[in-house]
């Protein structure tokens, strides 16, 4: 298992899908199965593709910054800052499980919108 390569692949996978090419992302980085834990996305590779194709069609202008990536054993965690239309900003924490071939087979995430005001001066990332 190559933890450093898994981190690179998780970032490449997410970036490629987010920027509008989820089919290629799945072809390159997903294993024989893809278990999805986000309740807004259907299970399996096609559910992932359909979701990101819809996001690209509805929101073609958006950006993502990978703030940090952490890896342990077969898991990679990505911490991102996303900016959507109308400066709608989110922090996400995505977890990807890799199989023994270095392919993504499972995904969990937590998404939090950045509020207009904060009780402190710290960023959420």
N, C-alpha and C positions, 0 to 999 in steps of 0.2 A: 504494500500500500504506500503510495507516494502522497503524503499529506500536503507538501508544497504544491504539487501539480493539481491536487483536488481543489485547493484554494483558487488557483488560477482558472481552473475549469468552471468553478461555481460562478466566479465573476464574469467570465466570458459568456456563459450560458444565460445568466440573468440580463446582462447588458444587451446581448443579441436579441433576446425576446422582447425586452423593454423598448428597444429601438426599432422594432417592427419586423423581425424575422424569427418568430417562434418555431416555425417548421424546421428551419436549418438548425436552430439551437437544439431541438429535440433530436434531430438526426445525428448531430455531433456529440451530444453530451448525456443523453438519457439512455438508461439500460433497458432491459426486457420489460420492466414494469415501471410505473410511476405512481406512487401513492401520494395523493393530495390531501392535506389536512385543512387548507383554507376553505371555509364553507361557501365562499363566493365562486369557487372554481370547481368544475366537475373533475372527478377522479380520472386518472389515466393521462397519457400523452396528448390525446386529442382534446380533452378538456382544457389542458394548459394552452395548446395552440389556439383553440377557439377564444379563450379569454383574452390572450394577448393580441390576437388579430382584432378583436372588438375594441380593445383599448387603443390600438393604433388608429383605427378608423375614427373613433369618437374623439380621441385626444392626440392628434398627430404631433403637437408641439408640447414636449415635456422633457425633463432632464433628470439624470440620476448621477449621484456622486457616491462612490463606495468609500465610506469613511474608515471602515476597518473590516478585516477578515480574520477570523480565528478558526483554527482547526485542531481537532483531537480525534484520534482513531479514525472512524469512518464518517465523522461529522464535520461540516464546515458551516460557520455562522457568518453572515454578512450583515453589517450595519450600514444602512444607506440613508441619504438625504435626497428626497425626490421633490421636484418642483413641477407642478401641473399648471394648466391654464389659470389665469387670473391670480397668479402667485399663490396658489393653493399648495401648501407645503406639508410633507409627511416625513416621518422617520419610520423606517422599517427595520425589523430584525428577522432575517430569514435563516432557516436552518435546512441544510441539505444533507441527506444520507447517501453515501456512495457505496456501490457494491465492490467486490474484490477486483473487478476489471476497471475501476476508476470511473464508473458511470453513475449518474444521479438516479436514485430509485425512490426517494421519498422527500417530501417538502412540508415544513411548518413555517408559519410566519406570524408576526405581530405587527400591527400597523397603528401608528398614532399620529393624528394631525397636530401640527405645530400651531398653538393658539396665537391670537393677535397680541396678547399680553402675557407676562410671566411674573411670578412673585420673586424671581431672582434674575440675575444677569447672565446665567450660564446657558449655553446652547443645549439642545437635546441630543447632540451628538458630540 
